[in-house]
């Protein structure tokens, strides 16, 4: 990626942004008072907010290791968020230095840090494209210039789809992004759920709506629909914290209730 357009870098600090709220939960510094305020309001609903972000991040690490061990060398990560090490490309390129990783996000603050932080191995490729997740055609066209779509690609949508409502085409987005990818490609998704605390999830959704954003927690059944037509790998749909813990990056959590998120990986036949 070269050259940062001044208009594209115009950051709105008057409203909380999901990527910056997530950054605050992960202990990052690329957020603003409005994001911290939103994060603290979410913590009032569930004090394990930071643990949720860490568990989700750890799922991404384990899923990437799992894919790399099975020969995946190309990754398309949509909804990248503010870079927090280790990033997906660092995990993938530790397994195989020649791995090619393309990140995609539409948040100006992510763009501002992309050049400095998303640097990979000389043998591989690490690139960033700016596009909205709800513009799958644009994403695919740009990614096709960087990845070889005749070889399998891992499409990563980690902690993204709960920010896309049904009426905005969340399920259609999956089919439009996966359709151009060849057989043997994989879909990686993690997602927040309200199954264990419907009242708290409804309050969180209202907080995001008041801040000008969408939050759409989904049930286990609704989450599983994202994988219709694909072959789920073991253990199928599981709690994010429970997906292949033997691969490391397991987060110690507090309390007896599960961290409210699902994760799964599936193969395109």
ABEGO torsion letter per residue (X at the ends): XBEBBAAAABBBAABBBAAAAAAAAAGBABBBAAAAAAAAAAAAABAAAAAAAAAAAAAAAAAAAAAAAAGBABBBBBGAEBBBOBBAAAAAAAABAABBBBBBBABAAAAAAAAAABBBBAABBBBBBBBBAABAAAAAAAAAAABBAABBBBBBBBGAAAABBAAAGAAAAAAAAAAABBBGBBBBBBBBBAAABAAAAAAAAAAAAAAGBBBBBBBAAAAAAAABGBBBBOAEBBBAAABGAAAEGBBBBBEABBBBBBBBBBBBX
